[in-house]
């Protein structure tokens, strides 16, 4: 089995470079057993970072995860997110408590602001740091914040991660956001690293995949994982898909592979608005 590669957070905590996303999981009761099995298989393979949010299925994803990790909580690095509308002083705490109940745990390892809303960032950060102090969360971070937003964080406030949309077709962050984060040793957490499967069938990916004897989507995931400061959190709702994702850890893209992909999916040459899904 391919050994799990880790990424170090500013706190010093090490997390797997390949985790598991859960957007739109827990919403179909007929798939519940399969989704739980997929999350547990991911844990078996070392994909122990599981990302979720209070928004996903209005809490259904958190409930699903709570069931999936029951009896294995200490193996898991749980990430959840507070909605911007709840991210004021009192609402952040209340949202966290509700997530803890749904997850069936007494702590969330990393708690993120889902995206920026109307609440001042300083107020949200103060609430998040209070949750760190009382042990409800291990650390805090942000999601979908661009460089200008990050510059408005309170002085000395360092997020553990910035979770953003990043994949071969969403390379805008490479221009300024990824360098900003790297300079401050803040890893990026890439959601939808496979563009929800829409990367399948691209000629360049097919060519690189053929050379390695793997699938195009595994190449696309390996491309995201090529960076030592990026954590990828693809969703997989069945065991076979989890195993396919895990196999991407064993792919080593050559310089020629990267040139082929760069030609098909050019890097940004200027500032681009931060994409969101």
Rosetta silent file (secondary structure, phi, psi, omega in degrees, C-alpha in Angstrom):
SEQUENCE: XXXXXXXXXXXXXXXXXXXXXXXXXXXXXXXXXXXXXXXXXXXXXXXXXXXXXXXXXXXXXXXXXXXXXXXXXXXXXXXXXXXXXXXXXXXXXXXXXXXXXXXXXXXXXXXXXXXXXXXXXXXXXXXXXXXXXXXXXXXXXXXXXXXXXXXXXXXXXXXXXXXXXXXXXXXXXXXXXXXXXXXXXXXXXXXXXXXXXXXXXXXXXXXXXXXXXXXXXXXXXXXXXXXXXXXXXXXXXXXXXXXXXXXXXXXXXXXXXXXXXXXXXXXXXXXXXXXXX
SCORE:     score description
SCORE:     0.000 S_00000001
   1 L     0.000  135.849  178.665    0.000    0.000    0.000 S_00000001
   2 L   -62.542  128.632 -179.249    1.304    3.478   -0.871 S_00000001
   3 L   -66.462  142.958 -179.575    2.461    5.234    2.276 S_00000001
   4 L   -72.000  127.011  173.525    0.437    8.273    3.245 S_00000001
   5 L   -87.160  145.854 -176.970    2.260   11.551    2.581 S_00000001
   6 E  -116.871  159.530  174.495    1.641   14.267    5.133 S_00000001
   7 E  -123.777  138.365 -177.312    1.396   18.048    5.128 S_00000001
   8 E   -97.266  127.548  177.225    2.362   20.087    8.180 S_00000001
   9 L   -82.598  163.117  178.323    0.006   22.762    9.470 S_00000001
  10 L   -54.625  -29.305  178.635    1.280   25.962   11.139 S_00000001
  11 L   -70.587  -14.605 -173.764    0.490   24.367   14.521 S_00000001
  12 L    99.009  -11.363  177.916    2.930   21.553   13.747 S_00000001
  13 L   -65.738  139.884  177.388    0.143   19.004   13.300 S_00000001
  14 E  -105.890  130.052 -179.698    0.717   16.613   10.414 S_00000001
  15 E  -126.635  155.007  179.446   -2.272   15.608    8.293 S_00000001
  16 E   -65.206  141.049  178.420   -2.524   13.330    5.263 S_00000001
  17 L   -67.080  -24.463  177.746   -2.045   15.066    1.918 S_00000001
  18 E  -116.511  114.031  178.385   -5.005   13.072    0.612 S_00000001
  19 L  -114.270 -158.528 -177.164   -8.190   13.276    2.629 S_00000001
  20 E  -131.606  127.947  173.817  -11.887   12.708    2.023 S_00000001
  21 E   -92.854  162.560 -175.383  -14.566   15.231    1.122 S_00000001
  22 L  -138.338   15.872  179.007  -18.248   14.747    1.928 S_00000001
  23 L   -58.998  129.923 -179.449  -20.210   17.362   -0.013 S_00000001
  24 L    70.577   13.485  171.469  -23.637   15.898   -0.927 S_00000001
  25 L   -91.268  153.827  178.535  -23.068   12.794    1.171 S_00000001
  26 L    83.340    3.192 -175.875  -25.650   11.740    3.737 S_00000001
  27 L   -96.130  -14.168 -178.512  -28.566   13.091    1.699 S_00000001
  28 L  -121.103  109.046 -175.803  -29.816    9.795    0.220 S_00000001
  29 H   -60.098  -28.522 -177.514  -30.798    7.168    2.793 S_00000001
  30 H   -71.343  -16.786 -179.096  -30.513    4.386    0.212 S_00000001
  31 H  -104.677    3.732 -172.058  -26.792    5.124   -0.165 S_00000001
  32 H   -59.279  -48.000 -177.803  -26.000    5.487    3.516 S_00000001
  33 H   -61.702  -41.120 -179.847  -24.389    2.077    4.050 S_00000001
  34 H   -67.049  -40.161  179.875  -22.243    2.474    0.933 S_00000001
  35 H   -67.672  -39.425  176.559  -21.124    5.968    1.905 S_00000001
  36 H   -64.035  -42.461  178.912  -20.200    4.848    5.417 S_00000001
  37 H   -61.851  -37.392 -179.349  -18.252    1.928    3.967 S_00000001
  38 H   -67.775  -41.813  178.042  -16.375    4.294    1.654 S_00000001
  39 H   -63.625  -41.187  179.675  -15.371    6.599    4.514 S_00000001
  40 H   -67.809  -36.779  176.653  -14.204    3.647    6.597 S_00000001
  41 H   -64.468  -39.205  175.844  -12.224    2.250    3.675 S_00000001
  42 H   -59.335  -41.477  176.760  -10.557    5.620    3.346 S_00000001
  43 H   -61.122  -43.169  179.084   -9.542    5.443    6.997 S_00000001
  44 H   -57.722  -33.777 -176.801   -8.090    1.984    6.403 S_00000001
  45 L   -88.627    1.837  178.518   -5.989    3.453    3.584 S_00000001
  46 L    91.832    6.136  178.194   -4.686    6.329    5.691 S_00000001
  47 L   -87.234   68.095 -166.552   -7.014    9.005    4.288 S_00000001
  48 L   -89.612   -4.906  172.471   -7.827   10.040    7.830 S_00000001
  49 E   -87.009  120.897  178.232   -8.626   13.702    7.200 S_00000001
  50 E  -119.178  125.129 -177.783  -12.383   14.013    6.639 S_00000001
  51 E  -105.443  138.901  177.966  -13.825   17.343    5.583 S_00000001
  52 L  -151.936 -167.978  179.911  -17.423   18.406    6.062 S_00000001
  53 L  -165.573  153.670  176.526  -19.551   21.453    6.928 S_00000001
  54 L   -61.313  -26.862 -177.948  -22.737   22.344    8.737 S_00000001
  55 L   -71.948  -29.355 -172.883  -24.140   23.327    5.317 S_00000001
  56 H   -66.514  109.824 -178.664  -23.711   19.886    3.734 S_00000001
  57 H    61.836   26.032 -176.882  -27.160   18.344    3.736 S_00000001
  58 H    52.062   42.002  178.731  -28.094   20.748    6.556 S_00000001
  59 H    99.930  -10.030 -177.320  -25.995   18.643    8.911 S_00000001
  60 H   -63.833  -36.134  179.232  -26.704   15.253    7.327 S_00000001
  61 H   -65.948  -40.812  177.735  -23.095   14.816    6.226 S_00000001
  62 H   -62.739  -40.408  177.912  -21.842   15.449    9.752 S_00000001
  63 H   -63.277  -40.675  177.646  -24.275   12.858   11.102 S_00000001
  64 H   -61.171  -45.853  179.751  -23.061   10.358    8.508 S_00000001
  65 H   -62.823  -42.508  178.620  -19.449   10.970    9.467 S_00000001
  66 H   -54.876  -41.231  177.824  -20.280   10.607   13.134 S_00000001
  67 H   -69.935  -40.399 -176.092  -21.622    7.136   12.428 S_00000001
  68 H   -65.998  -34.031 -174.833  -18.728    6.226   10.136 S_00000001
  69 L   -98.889    3.286 -179.741  -15.995    7.122   12.643 S_00000001
  70 L   -57.478  127.204 -177.431  -17.695    5.739   15.729 S_00000001
  71 L    85.890   -6.373 -179.066  -15.116    3.680   17.594 S_00000001
  72 L  -130.816   17.955 -172.319  -12.320    5.137   15.428 S_00000001
  73 H   -55.257  -38.419 -175.960  -12.479    8.801   16.385 S_00000001
  74 H   -69.905  -12.454  176.184   -8.849    8.979   17.493 S_00000001
  75 H   -81.961  -17.049 -163.516   -7.715    7.946   14.006 S_00000001
  76 L  -105.206  141.715  169.846   -9.495   10.845   12.354 S_00000001
  77 E  -106.221  102.749 -174.425   -8.647   14.496   11.739 S_00000001
  78 E   -88.570  131.347  176.538  -12.081   16.098   11.488 S_00000001
  79 E  -120.915  128.901  172.840  -12.591   19.326    9.574 S_00000001
  80 E  -136.964  175.385 -171.359  -15.890   21.214    9.565 S_00000001
  81 E  -140.153  145.703  176.922  -17.033   24.701    8.641 S_00000001
  82 E  -100.010  137.666  177.505  -19.276   27.454    9.967 S_00000001
  83 L   -68.496  146.802  179.165  -21.578   29.323    7.594 S_00000001
  84 H   -55.971  -35.720 -179.123  -20.883   33.058    7.167 S_00000001
  85 H   -66.454  -21.312 -179.568  -24.356   33.907    8.477 S_00000001
  86 H   -99.613   -0.330 -165.729  -23.485   32.139   11.749 S_00000001
  87 L   -86.842   28.163  172.471  -19.941   33.493   12.001 S_00000001
  88 L   -90.955 -179.250 -170.533  -20.586   36.216   14.582 S_00000001
  89 H   -55.976  -50.017 -177.753  -19.447   35.977   18.188 S_00000001
  90 H   -80.994  -40.208 -175.431  -22.369   33.950   19.529 S_00000001
  91 H   -64.717  -34.771  178.623  -23.351   32.176   16.328 S_00000001
  92 H   -61.311  -43.956  179.908  -19.908   30.673   15.761 S_00000001
  93 H   -66.093  -44.848 -179.529  -20.016   29.019   19.154 S_00000001
  94 H   -64.161  -41.235  179.052  -23.587   27.783   18.695 S_00000001
  95 H   -64.361  -40.391  178.242  -22.823   26.405   15.223 S_00000001
  96 H   -63.013  -44.447  179.705  -19.766   24.597   16.549 S_00000001
  97 H   -60.747  -40.656  179.174  -21.753   23.037   19.393 S_00000001
  98 H   -65.510  -40.418  177.996  -24.374   21.813   16.913 S_00000001
  99 H   -64.690  -40.545  177.934  -21.695   20.313   14.672 S_00000001
 100 H   -59.289  -42.031  179.761  -20.116   18.566   17.649 S_00000001
 101 H   -64.107  -44.542 -178.445  -23.464   16.988   18.511 S_00000001
 102 H   -66.831  -35.585  179.852  -24.042   15.773   14.959 S_00000001
 103 H   -78.704  -14.539  179.718  -20.510   14.411   14.714 S_00000001
 104 L    67.514   39.247 -177.369  -20.833   12.689   18.073 S_00000001
 105 L  -140.044  168.352  179.098  -17.539   14.048   19.349 S_00000001
 106 L  -103.308    3.030  179.721  -16.204   16.539   21.873 S_00000001
 107 L  -154.932  146.419  169.231  -13.782   18.227   19.483 S_00000001
 108 E  -110.831  127.031 -172.544  -13.381   19.278   15.873 S_00000001
 109 L   -68.694  -34.591  179.590   -9.740   19.184   14.880 S_00000001
 110 E  -146.621  125.694 -174.447   -9.983   22.078   12.429 S_00000001
 111 E  -121.584  124.771 -171.496  -12.900   24.506   12.111 S_00000001
 112 E  -115.207  148.565  164.217  -13.139   26.843    9.123 S_00000001
 113 E   -75.954  121.086 -169.035  -15.066   29.930    8.109 S_00000001
 114 L   -65.012  -44.032  169.979  -16.830   28.554    5.012 S_00000001
 115 L  -161.263  170.082 -175.460  -16.595   31.770    3.025 S_00000001
 116 L   -80.500  132.708  176.063  -16.561   35.450    3.814 S_00000001
 117 L  -120.632 -146.131 -176.364  -19.851   37.101    4.675 S_00000001
 118 L   -87.737   -9.742 -179.601  -20.904   40.313    6.350 S_00000001
 119 L   -77.704  132.887  177.839  -19.457   39.592    9.796 S_00000001
 120 L   -55.162  136.899 -178.568  -16.108   41.316   10.402 S_00000001
 121 H   -59.057  -35.560 -179.679  -13.267   38.805   10.166 S_00000001
 122 H   -61.286  -37.624  179.292  -11.877   40.002   13.490 S_00000001
 123 H   -67.504  -42.905  178.964  -15.119   39.035   15.252 S_00000001
 124 H   -64.202  -45.609 -179.099  -15.125   35.570   13.679 S_00000001
 125 H   -61.803  -40.386  178.576  -11.460   34.977   14.496 S_00000001
 126 H   -61.419  -41.813  178.453  -11.995   35.998   18.114 S_00000001
 127 H   -65.919  -41.607  179.394  -14.845   33.496   18.404 S_00000001
 128 H   -64.075  -41.804  179.566  -12.779   30.762   16.755 S_00000001
 129 H   -67.213  -30.629  173.849   -9.838   31.397   19.047 S_00000001
 130 H   -64.228  -37.759  177.699  -12.206   31.178   22.007 S_00000001
 131 H   -68.285  -33.680  172.914  -13.254   27.730   20.799 S_00000001
 132 H   -63.325  -45.522 -177.169   -9.587   26.731   20.621 S_00000001
 133 H   -61.422  -36.004 -177.884   -9.090   27.951   24.163 S_00000001
 134 L   -91.353    3.658  174.388  -11.991   25.903   25.527 S_00000001
 135 L    85.318    3.599 -179.702  -10.940   22.757   23.655 S_00000001
 136 L   -70.729  -32.344  177.104  -13.927   22.547   21.325 S_00000001
 137 E  -131.153  152.537  178.954  -11.671   22.835   18.276 S_00000001
 138 L   -83.127  -28.047  179.893   -8.021   22.068   17.755 S_00000001
 139 L  -169.800  172.288 -179.179   -7.428   24.968   15.405 S_00000001
 140 E  -129.598  158.462  177.667   -9.152   27.302   12.986 S_00000001
 141 E  -153.747 -167.683 -177.660   -8.821   28.202    9.343 S_00000001
 142 E  -132.998  169.786  178.563  -10.631   29.776    6.450 S_00000001
 143 E  -144.879  140.127  176.648  -12.165   28.762    3.143 S_00000001
 144 L    61.108   31.687  175.283  -12.648   30.626   -0.130 S_00000001
 145 L  -103.383  131.841  178.225  -10.648   33.659    1.009 S_00000001
 146 L   -91.396  179.043 -175.196   -8.487   35.449   -1.517 S_00000001
 147 H   -56.924  -44.179 -179.249   -5.305   37.420   -0.841 S_00000001
 148 H   -62.079  -38.026  178.031   -7.139   40.676   -0.120 S_00000001
 149 H   -66.652  -45.938 -178.073   -9.388   38.907    2.385 S_00000001
 150 H   -61.504  -33.315  179.602   -6.475   37.195    4.109 S_00000001
 151 L   -66.869  -17.541  179.871   -4.714   40.527    4.458 S_00000001
 152 L   -91.205   -1.914  175.628   -7.647   41.721    6.581 S_00000001
 153 L   -63.232  150.342 -179.515   -7.218   39.020    9.218 S_00000001
 154 L   -56.294  149.140  179.093   -6.211   40.439   12.606 S_00000001
 155 L   -55.077  130.486  178.462   -2.491   41.007   13.114 S_00000001
 156 L    84.177   -6.109  179.986   -0.815   37.804   14.208 S_00000001
 157 L   -84.617  117.018 -176.980   -3.806   35.623   13.322 S_00000001
 158 L  -116.587  114.012  176.893   -2.576   32.679   11.255 S_00000001
 159 L   -70.142  149.656  178.497   -5.136   30.262    9.767 S_00000001
 160 L   -74.339  -24.440  177.202   -4.179   26.603    9.740 S_00000001
 161 E  -161.844  163.546  167.667   -5.346   26.321    6.126 S_00000001
 162 E  -124.026  112.869 -178.284   -7.214   28.093    3.362 S_00000001
 163 E   -89.122  121.472 -174.584   -9.609   25.688    1.658 S_00000001
 164 E  -138.119  164.194  173.283  -10.126   26.688   -1.968 S_00000001
 165 E   -78.356  116.381 -177.231  -11.261   25.386   -5.332 S_00000001
 166 L  -149.149  121.278  175.289   -8.073   24.225   -7.062 S_00000001
 167 L  -162.511 -174.359 -175.498   -7.569   21.797   -9.919 S_00000001
 168 L   -58.136  -31.523 -179.618   -6.227   21.711  -13.477 S_00000001
 169 L   -94.583   -0.555 -177.442   -9.045   23.920  -14.767 S_00000001
 170 L  -129.954   62.425 -172.742   -8.963   26.287  -11.764 S_00000001
 171 L   -92.194    3.845 -178.717   -5.333   27.400  -11.656 S_00000001
 172 H   -50.352  -40.990 -178.349   -5.960   31.049  -10.825 S_00000001
 173 H   -59.524  -17.887 -179.071   -4.697   30.708   -7.212 S_00000001
 174 H   -66.568  -22.041 -175.530   -1.220   29.915   -8.536 S_00000001
 175 L   -69.853  -47.146 -177.053   -0.709   33.552   -9.503 S_00000001
 176 L  -139.684  -31.211 -174.906   -0.805   35.088   -6.043 S_00000001
 177 H   -71.619  -47.648  178.451   -2.832   33.132   -3.499 S_00000001
 178 H   -62.159  -42.706  175.125   -0.691   29.988   -3.372 S_00000001
 179 H   -61.407  -38.900  178.044    2.533   32.034   -3.122 S_00000001
 180 H   -59.423  -45.992 -178.695    0.965   34.136   -0.317 S_00000001
 181 H   -68.130  -42.338 -179.694    0.093   30.980    1.605 S_00000001
 182 H   -61.772  -41.483 -179.020    3.431   29.280    0.963 S_00000001
 183 H   -59.829  -28.606 -177.924    5.336   32.335    2.184 S_00000001
 184 L  -104.977    9.775  179.026    3.452   32.072    5.481 S_00000001
 185 L    58.187   36.264  176.129    3.582   28.254    5.668 S_00000001
 186 L  -103.048  109.235 -179.847   -0.208   28.012    5.408 S_00000001
 187 E   -66.720  151.411  173.704   -1.158   24.889    3.428 S_00000001
 188 E   -96.890  140.114  174.696   -3.982   25.052    0.904 S_00000001
 189 E  -108.964  113.872 -172.981   -6.773   22.480    1.058 S_00000001
 190 E   -90.823  112.919  173.721   -8.036   21.829   -2.472 S_00000001
 191 E   -93.857  158.035 -174.277  -11.712   20.991   -2.773 S_00000001
 192 L    48.134   51.524 -178.644  -13.169   19.530   -5.981 S_00000001
 193 L   -66.875  -13.909  177.845   -9.660   18.557   -7.158 S_00000001
 194 L  -108.791   13.324 -179.854  -11.271   16.542   -9.964 S_00000001
 195 H    51.404   43.151  179.049  -13.732   19.298  -10.949 S_00000001
 196 H    54.923   35.510  176.019  -16.552   16.931   -9.903 S_00000001
 197 H    84.699   -3.736 -175.275  -15.395   14.379  -12.495 S_00000001
 198 L   -73.926   -8.931  178.280  -15.638   16.779  -15.430 S_00000001
 199 L   -77.653  -15.032 -178.877  -11.915   16.395  -16.188 S_00000001
 200 L   -61.432  139.883  174.550  -12.470   12.854  -17.474 S_00000001
 201 L    91.840    0.226  178.741  -12.038   12.439  -21.197 S_00000001
 202 L   -75.943  137.573 -173.400   -9.612   15.278  -21.823 S_00000001
 203 H   -58.034  -44.511 -178.643   -7.070   14.395  -24.518 S_00000001
 204 H   -65.420  -41.997  177.352   -4.001   15.521  -22.561 S_00000001
 205 H   -64.422  -39.265  177.885   -5.063   13.643  -19.454 S_00000001
 206 H   -59.932  -42.037 -177.912   -5.770   10.567  -21.562 S_00000001
 207 H   -65.254  -46.004 -179.815   -2.256   10.711  -23.012 S_00000001
 208 H   -66.833  -40.830  179.558   -0.522   11.035  -19.646 S_00000001
 209 H   -61.924  -41.412  179.577   -2.758    8.364  -18.105 S_00000001
 210 H   -61.480  -37.542 -179.856   -1.960    5.969  -20.931 S_00000001
 211 H   -67.230  -27.876 -178.275    1.763    6.419  -20.360 S_00000001
 212 H  -100.638   -8.976 -177.015    1.364    5.508  -16.688 S_00000001
 213 L    70.079   35.173 -179.797   -1.294    2.824  -17.037 S_00000001
 214 L  -128.929 -173.804 -179.584   -3.716    4.723  -14.818 S_00000001
 215 L   -93.982  157.127  177.485   -6.956    6.662  -15.288 S_00000001
 216 H   -58.117  -38.859 -179.456   -7.193   10.309  -16.382 S_00000001
 217 H   -69.050  -31.449  174.997   -8.820   11.292  -13.093 S_00000001
 218 H   -65.983  -36.666  175.689   -5.979    9.668  -11.154 S_00000001
 219 H   -64.014  -44.584  179.926   -3.557   11.815  -13.169 S_00000001
 220 H   -60.486  -39.003  178.454   -5.605   14.921  -12.387 S_00000001
 221 H   -71.421  -40.353  176.976   -5.497   14.100   -8.679 S_00000001
 222 H   -61.038  -34.424  178.284   -1.770   13.327   -8.795 S_00000001
 223 H   -62.910  -43.697  176.944   -1.260   16.755  -10.393 S_00000001
 224 H   -63.885  -40.244 -176.301   -2.909   18.464   -7.399 S_00000001
 225 H   -76.473   -5.179 -178.019   -0.915   16.278   -5.011 S_00000001
 226 L   -65.346  -24.309 -178.343    2.388   17.152   -6.700 S_00000001
 227 L   -86.800  139.582 -176.457    2.740   20.176   -4.416 S_00000001
 228 L   -82.956   -2.840 -179.607    4.025   19.580   -0.899 S_00000001
 229 L  -119.294   24.273  178.971    1.815   22.317    0.576 S_00000001
 230 E  -125.158  131.863  174.554   -1.553   21.213   -0.843 S_00000001
 231 E  -106.008  130.421  179.108   -4.050   18.831    0.742 S_00000001
 232 E  -105.965  137.961 -177.992   -6.613   17.320   -1.634 S_00000001
 233 L  -128.776   65.909  176.909  -10.077   16.316   -0.420 S_00000001
 234 L   -68.071  147.872  173.733  -11.915   14.516   -3.243 S_00000001
 235 E   -89.617  140.398  173.504  -15.298   13.041   -2.457 S_00000001
 236 L  -142.741  121.139 -174.792  -15.838    9.359   -3.080 S_00000001
 237 L  -105.446   12.875  169.588  -19.121    7.739   -2.168 S_00000001
 238 L  -143.564  158.732 -171.663  -18.205    4.143   -2.959 S_00000001
 239 H   -62.339  -41.709 -178.370  -15.278    1.947   -1.986 S_00000001
 240 H   -61.165  -39.110  179.538  -13.899    1.476   -5.507 S_00000001
 241 H   -67.207  -39.792  176.174  -13.708    5.241   -6.009 S_00000001
 242 H   -58.812  -45.969 -178.583  -11.880    5.666   -2.696 S_00000001
 243 H   -65.740  -36.688  175.923   -9.336    3.061   -3.754 S_00000001
 244 H   -63.046  -44.165  178.853   -8.885    4.756   -7.138 S_00000001
 245 H   -61.705  -44.354 -178.329   -8.245    8.081   -5.426 S_00000001
 246 H   -61.398  -36.295 -178.883   -5.752    6.527   -3.037 S_00000001
 247 H   -63.129  -21.658  178.953   -3.818    4.987   -5.922 S_00000001
 248 H   -62.830  -23.311  178.696   -3.086    8.509   -7.210 S_00000001
 249 H   -62.936  -24.648 -177.402   -0.578    8.853   -4.368 S_00000001
 250 H   -89.829   -0.064 -177.989    1.658    6.385   -6.173 S_00000001
 251 L   -90.115  127.592  176.771    1.786    8.318   -9.460 S_00000001
 252 L  -112.519  105.985 -178.587    4.943   10.334  -10.106 S_00000001
 253 L   -74.464  134.338  179.470    4.384   12.789  -12.925 S_00000001
 254 L   -83.367  169.290  175.484    7.453   13.450  -15.062 S_00000001
 255 H   -59.543  -37.935  178.106    8.612   16.825  -16.317 S_00000001
 256 H   -65.025  -41.266  176.023    7.279   15.833  -19.720 S_00000001
 257 H   -57.220  -46.005 -176.793    3.894   14.976  -18.175 S_00000001
 258 H   -66.382  -36.382  176.447    3.760   18.372  -16.509 S_00000001
 259 H   -65.125  -39.514  177.810    4.639   20.146  -19.760 S_00000001
 260 H   -61.908  -44.072 -178.940    1.838   18.267  -21.514 S_00000001
 261 H   -71.411  -36.790  177.171   -0.657   19.276  -18.850 S_00000001
 262 H   -63.054  -37.355  179.971    0.579   22.873  -18.753 S_00000001
 263 H   -66.820  -35.829 -178.979    0.039   23.157  -22.501 S_00000001
 264 H   -83.576  -31.357 -178.485   -3.529   21.891  -22.162 S_00000001
 265 L  -129.626   81.449 -171.870   -4.333   23.714  -18.926 S_00000001
 266 L   -62.397  144.710  172.870   -2.197   26.888  -18.912 S_00000001
 267 L   -69.245  153.757 -178.817   -1.032   28.486  -15.694 S_00000001
 268 L   -69.136  146.188  176.788   -2.407   31.996  -15.028 S_00000001
 269 L  -109.181    1.196  178.481   -0.462   34.973  -16.313 S_00000001
 270 L  -160.906  175.538 -179.867   -2.339   37.524  -14.219 S_00000001
 271 L   -63.848  134.145  175.723   -4.686   37.948  -11.298 S_00000001
 272 L  -125.828  147.848  174.774   -7.967   36.030  -11.599 S_00000001
 273 L   -60.684  145.283  179.711  -11.021   36.163   -9.303 S_00000001
 274 L   -71.626  120.898  178.924  -11.096   33.281   -6.873 S_00000001
 275 L   -74.729  150.323  174.792  -13.485   30.626   -8.161 S_00000001
 276 L  -138.428  152.844  170.184  -16.017   28.954   -5.872 S_00000001
 277 L  -116.385    0.000    0.000  -18.457   26.077   -6.183 S_00000001
